[in-house]
Amino acid sequence: MDDQLNRKVEDACLNAWPALTEIFYDGWLVRLSEGHTRRTNSVNVIGPGQGVLAEKIDACERLYRAHGLPPLFRIRSIDDPALGLALDARGYRAEDETRTLHKDFARGLPAPPGDVELMERGASAEWLRAQARFAGRPLRRNDIRKRLLDLVALPVAFAARRDAEGRIVSVAYGAVHDGLVSLQWVVTDKAHRGQGHAHATLSALMHWAAGRGGAQGACLQVVATNVSAIALYERLGFDRELYRYHYRVLG
C-alpha cells in the first residue's frame, strides 16, 4: 500500500508541475524547462531500467549541457541507492532535502474559509504577479511561469486571499490527479505572514478538490528546513511523511 500511494503522489506532483520538455529514458524522466526551478530541470527516477548506469548518467550530462544547463538529478529516499552512489563517485553533492507529505480526507477537512477566491480557468495576470512578487522572483518579459501553468492538463484551481484593501496577500494552486490534489506554489506576502492566509487558501483548495474534483486526499512537498511551513501543514492535517528527496549537483 505504501508503494502504491508513493507512486500516486509522485504522479500527482509531477503532473501538477509539468516541464516544457520531458524525455523518457530507460526508467528515468528527464525534464527541461530553460533552467526555471530544479524540479522542472532534473532527472527523475520513475521505474527500473535495463541500461548501464554509467552510460545513462553520461547521456543525461551531455543532454543538459547541450541545452546550456547544469546536469541535475533528483534522488528520492525510496529509490535504489545505486544512482546516488554513482553520482557521489563523480563528485556530485546533495542539496535541498525536501519532504513529501500526505493528508487523508477521511480524517476530516479544516473548516472552509468564506473569503478565498478560486479560479478554475487559469491563473489571472494579477495572481501571477502576486505569486512572483511574494516568491521574490518578479515576472519578466516572456516569463516561463505562465507557459508552465498552461501545460497543466488536470483539473486545477488557483486560490487567492486579499487584505482589507483588496490586495492579494496569499496564493496557492492545486491540481487533481487520480484522487489526489497536489498543492503547489504556496506563498504569502512577507508583511502578512502568520495571519492565517495560507491556511485559508489551502483549506479552500482542499474543499474544492474534495467537492468538484473528487479527491480523497492531498499531497505537497516542502523543503525540510522550512519549519514554519511544516508547522502550518501539520495544523492542516498533513500528518504522514511518505518519502524525501534531494538534488545532486555537480561541483
C-alpha positions in Angstrom: 0.0 0.0 0.0 2.9 2.4 0.8 4.4 1.8 -2.7 1.1 2.3 -4.4 0.5 5.6 -2.5 4.1 6.7 -3.2 3.5 6.2 -6.9 0.2 8.1 -6.9 1.7 11.0 -5.1 4.7 11.2 -7.3 2.5 11.1 -10.4 0.2 13.8 -9.0 3.1 16.1 -8.1 4.9 15.7 -11.5 1.7 16.2 -13.4 0.7 19.3 -11.4 4.0 21.0 -12.3 5.0 19.9 -15.8 8.2 20.7 -17.6 8.4 22.3 -21.0 10.1 19.2 -22.4 10.1 15.7 -20.9 12.2 12.8 -22.2 11.6 9.2 -21.1 14.8 7.3 -20.9 15.0 3.7 -19.6 13.1 4.3 -16.4 14.1 7.9 -16.0 12.1 11.1 -16.7 14.4 13.9 -17.9 12.9 17.3 -17.6 13.9 20.5 -19.3 12.4 24.0 -18.7 15.1 26.5 -19.6 16.5 26.4 -16.1 13.4 27.5 -14.2 13.3 25.6 -10.9 15.2 22.4 -10.2 12.0 20.4 -10.2 11.4 21.0 -13.9 15.1 20.7 -14.9 16.2 17.5 -13.4 16.4 13.7 -13.9 13.8 11.8 -12.0 13.7 8.1 -11.4 10.2 6.7 -12.3 10.9 3.0 -12.6 13.6 0.3 -13.0 15.8 0.5 -16.1 17.9 -2.0 -18.0 20.7 0.1 -19.3 24.2 0.6 -18.0 24.1 3.2 -15.2 27.3 5.0 -16.1 26.2 5.3 -19.7 22.8 6.7 -18.7 24.4 9.3 -16.5 26.8 10.2 -19.3 23.9 10.7 -21.7 22.0 12.9 -19.3 25.0 15.0 -18.6 25.5 15.6 -22.4 21.9 16.4 -22.8 21.8 19.1 -20.1 25.0 20.6 -21.3 23.7 20.7 -24.9 20.8 22.8 -23.5 23.1 25.1 -21.6 22.1 23.7 -18.2 24.0 22.0 -15.4 23.3 18.3 -15.0 20.9 17.8 -12.1 19.5 14.6 -10.6 16.5 14.4 -8.2 17.0 11.5 -5.8 14.2 10.1 -3.6 14.8 8.2 -0.3 12.7 5.3 -1.8 14.9 5.0 -4.9 17.6 2.3 -5.5 20.8 3.8 -3.8 22.9 2.8 -6.8 22.3 6.1 -8.6 23.2 8.2 -5.6 26.4 6.2 -5.0 27.4 6.6 -8.7 26.8 10.3 -8.5 28.9 10.5 -5.3 31.8 8.9 -7.2 31.5 11.6 -9.8 31.7 14.5 -7.3 28.0 15.4 -7.1 26.9 17.0 -3.9 23.5 16.8 -2.2 21.3 19.9 -1.8 17.7 20.9 -0.8 16.3 18.0 1.1 12.5 18.0 0.7 9.7 16.2 2.5 6.7 14.7 0.7 3.6 14.9 2.9 0.1 13.4 2.6 -3.3 14.1 4.1 -6.2 11.6 4.1 -9.5 13.5 3.7 -11.2 10.6 5.5 -9.8 12.1 8.7 -11.6 15.3 8.1 -11.0 18.7 6.4 -10.4 22.1 8.0 -13.3 24.5 8.1 -13.9 26.1 4.7 -13.0 29.8 4.6 -15.5 32.1 3.0 -13.2 34.7 1.7 -10.9 32.9 -0.7 -11.1 33.4 -4.5 -10.9 30.3 -6.6 -10.1 30.5 -10.4 -10.6 27.3 -12.4 -9.9 28.7 -15.9 -6.3 29.5 -15.2 -4.3 32.0 -13.2 -5.1 35.6 -13.7 -2.3 38.1 -14.5 -2.8 39.6 -11.1 -2.4 36.2 -9.4 0.8 35.5 -11.4 2.3 38.9 -10.5 1.4 38.4 -6.8 2.9 34.9 -6.7 6.1 36.0 -8.4 6.5 39.0 -6.1 5.9 37.1 -2.9 8.4 34.4 -4.1 11.0 37.1 -4.7 11.2 36.4 -8.4 9.3 39.2 -10.2 7.8 38.4 -13.6 10.0 39.2 -16.7 9.0 39.7 -20.3 8.1 36.3 -21.8 8.3 34.8 -18.3 8.2 31.0 -18.4 5.9 30.5 -15.4 2.7 31.2 -17.4 3.8 28.7 -20.1 4.4 26.1 -17.4 1.0 26.6 -15.8 -0.7 26.4 -19.2 0.7 22.9 -19.6 -1.2 21.5 -16.6 -3.8 19.2 -18.2 -5.5 18.3 -14.9 -8.5 19.9 -13.2 -6.9 22.9 -11.5 -7.8 25.8 -9.2 -5.9 28.9 -8.3 -6.6 30.4 -4.8 -6.1 33.9 -3.7 -6.8 35.8 -0.5 -7.0 39.5 -0.2 -6.5 42.0 2.6 -8.9 44.7 3.7 -7.7 47.0 0.9 -8.4 44.4 -1.7 -4.8 43.4 -2.5 -3.8 39.8 -2.9 -1.7 38.7 0.1 -1.6 34.9 -0.3 -1.8 32.4 -3.2 -1.6 28.7 -3.9 -2.9 26.3 -6.6 -4.0 22.7 -6.6 -4.3 20.1 -9.4 -6.3 16.9 -9.0 -4.9 13.6 -10.3 -6.1 10.1 -9.5 -8.0 11.1 -6.4 -5.3 13.3 -5.0 -4.9 17.1 -5.1 -1.3 18.2 -5.4 -0.9 21.6 -3.7 1.7 23.9 -5.3 3.2 27.4 -5.3 2.1 28.2 -1.8 3.3 31.7 -0.8 2.2 34.7 1.3 3.4 38.3 1.2 6.1 38.7 3.9 4.2 41.5 5.6 1.1 39.3 6.0 2.6 36.0 7.2 1.4 34.4 10.4 -2.1 35.7 9.9 -3.8 32.5 8.6 -3.8 33.4 5.0 -2.0 30.3 3.6 -4.2 28.2 5.9 -7.2 29.7 4.3 -6.1 29.3 0.7 -5.0 25.6 1.2 -8.3 24.8 3.1 -10.3 26.3 0.2 -8.3 24.3 -2.4 -8.8 21.0 -0.4 -12.6 21.6 -0.2 -12.7 22.4 -3.9 -10.7 19.2 -4.7 -12.9 17.0 -2.5 -16.2 18.5 -3.8 -15.7 19.2 -7.5 -12.6 17.3 -8.1 -13.5 14.1 -6.3 -10.2 13.9 -4.4 -9.8 11.7 -1.3 -6.5 13.2 -0.2 -3.9 15.8 -0.7 -0.1 15.9 -1.1 2.6 18.5 -1.1 6.3 18.8 -1.0 8.2 21.2 1.3 11.9 21.9 2.0 12.8 20.1 5.1 14.3 23.2 6.8 11.1 25.3 6.3 10.0 24.9 9.9 7.1 27.4 9.7 5.6 25.9 6.6 5.8 22.4 8.0 4.1 23.6 11.2 1.3 25.0 9.0 0.9 21.8 7.1 0.8 19.8 10.3 -2.1 22.0 11.6 -3.9 21.3 8.3 -3.6 17.6 8.9 -0.6 16.6 6.8 0.5 14.0 9.4 2.2 11.5 7.2 5.6 11.7 5.5 5.9 9.4 2.6 9.4 10.0 1.3 12.1 12.6 1.0 14.2 13.7 -2.0 17.2 15.9 -2.6 19.1 17.1 -5.7 22.5 16.0 -6.7 24.6 18.9 -8.2 27.9 18.5 -9.9 30.8 20.6 -8.5 
